[in-house]
Amino acid sequence: MENVIKTAGVLVFLGNNVLLVRHGEKAGHMNDTYGVPAGRLNLSESSIEAAVRELLEETGLRTTVENLIKVPENYTAVIERKDGSIKNYNQDTFLCTNWNGELKANDETTPEWINITDLEKLKLLPNVKKMALDALKLKQNSV
């Protein structure tokens, strides 16, 4: 697949809730779609470094690379953007085991705690439910 955009995402859990971000007016994704806190890698940035940065940018929560565990699966998706373009994404996803800070929206996304059983009710970007369930399994196995 040509022009694959490499991204990194983070899954954070609090009890039975998973932290997702709702995309708003200024986001490239369609309005009111939910995704994991994630984004493109900067030049010379590793996936895990991008995951730490994206979590802070999209949610206001801080973590470190030491608090991230790679979800073994690699996720790919073809997503239509607001501008009508179709983009190919390849995402490394990490489970966050420890974080601090307060949730804070930015001009593109609003972070929300979503009960894992309510994922079916939301307009999700591709793979979000699978990512959440895979990370939850990893979390339960690493306790």
Buried (B, 14 or more C-beta within 10 A) or exposed (E): EEEEBEBBBBBBBEEEBBBBBBBBEEBEBEEEBBBBBBBEBEEEBEBBBBBBBBBBBBBBBEBEEEBBBBBEBEBEBEBEEEEEEEBEBEBBBBBBBEBEEEEEBBEBBBBBBBEBEEBEEBEBBBBBBBBBBBBBEBBEEEE
